[in-house]
Amino acid sequence: MQDLAVLFKGNNFQRLMGGLGVTLELSLISVALSVVLGLAVGVLMTLKNPVIHALMRLWLETVRIVPQLVLLFLVYFGLAKTFNLQLSGEAAAVIVFTFWGAGEMGDLVRGAITSIPAHQRESAAALGLTKAQSWRYVLLPQAARRLIPQAINLATRMIKTTSLVMLIGVVEVLKVGSQIIDAARYDAPQAAVWIYAVVFFLYFFACWPISLAAGWLEKKWS
Amino acid sequence: MKKLFALVLVLALTLIPAALADAQARTLDEIKESGKLTIGVFSDKKPFGYVDENGEYQGYDVVFARRLAEDLGVELELVSVDAPNRVEYLTSAKVDIILANFTVTPERAEVVDFALPYMKVALGVVSPDSALISSLEELRGKTLIVSKGTTAETWFTANEPDVNLLKFDTYTETFNALLDGRGDALSTDNTEVLAWALENPGFTVGIETLGSLDTIAPAVQKGNESVLNYINEEIKALAAENFFHADYEATLKDVYGDAVNPDNLVVEGGVID
């Protein structure tokens, strides 16, 4: 029990919650930006223009192939070294996660749009809807429904991957956990199990509501 | 959409003018002028640099960091660094000084400038009592846990190809891996393993000194002479009050107990005898 007590020693618990706050803040900003940008990117990806197509392809392959940690180091240390562009760790994290999220989200949006049968577009045109109207009332609403499961998957993956930002100096929930474990490592060497268990539940309760909301939306729309 | 566009525009306007030259570390005068000294320390490596239960930085390195800022008459900002990114923090001018138990090696000296040493160490190897490893021969063919970017990783890679290395990013992970039995032994600085073994019954440091005797020193960006000189002058001046012995008493003694003679670890005035 002495090991569990570490969690409530001093203001350890508040610090852990503060760390969770950092994790959630970075995730929410990045996911929100990714969804907004991803919708636009997805529409761009469906265009036939070869230049845009090549650019989008390049973006998507970059975020798929380059590990997020490398992107974080490039933006945080690389930009500082090459252009003396000193970003805070938080800003670098949001940029990298949005770059990644918007690219992947765009591809999901593209997939959802192209999966809508051609007759939907044709029927919309036959009804006299303009191009913008058919996007707004026919194509995007249907695409959104097909998008939800994969978008949720992406969002939870982004939340979990934010633990990498500790390597660019941002103290988020996992790093706080690591600090607490280390500070107690002589007095309560087994505290690691408890602290990691708590961190596990914190991640769980961060991601679970998103899954619930997705389930609710799917049911509502089906 | 309008708001987002405005945000992107503001971001671009603030960032582009900054994109000019190399990341040049701040000189001593610039630090004084800003009123703040930024030092990179460990935040999960007790007893050198760690965060206590009240969220305050503590440890042997941190005590020295506080003194450096105090004597300069500026505020201190501590930044949490990890072993693999210590050099990056200096080369990209994210911090003024690294005081994170940084062992001096020729390779590192090519990319950063080291000040006078304030500690000395060798490598140590800790293993469970049930399968104690007490010589280098016994270690060959076994799995050794090391932390990425440390002297232990470099030394074993260069000198002992027959030892299988299992590498982790952070110190916490390496010690947890040993506890979980994912490797046969763990190697890092002897100070570190001695302290850890003392608190973890069932584990013993079978090899107390390995490799060459290394020194631990503060580091600054290559060519940042004004800050380097300031640290060196401080280290020399602090010898008069036996500062690092007092620092040892305050931060390390509890951890090493009476088994370790402080003169074997502490370097006063930058002089190695």
Interface residues (C-beta under 8 A of the other chain):
Chain A: V6 K9 G10 N11 N12 R15 L33 V36 F73 Y76 F77 G78 A80 K81 T82 F83 N84 L85 Q86 M166 L167 I168 G169 V171 K175 S178 Q179 I180 I181 D182 A183 A184 R185 Y186 D187 P189 A192
Chain B: M1 L4 L15 A18 A19 L20 A21 D22 A23 Q24 S43 D44 K45 K46 Y50 V51 D52 E53 N54 G55 V79 S80 V81 D82 P84 N85 E88 Y89 T91 S92 A93 K94 D169 T170 Y171 T172 F175 N176 L179 A195 W196 L198 E199 N200 V255
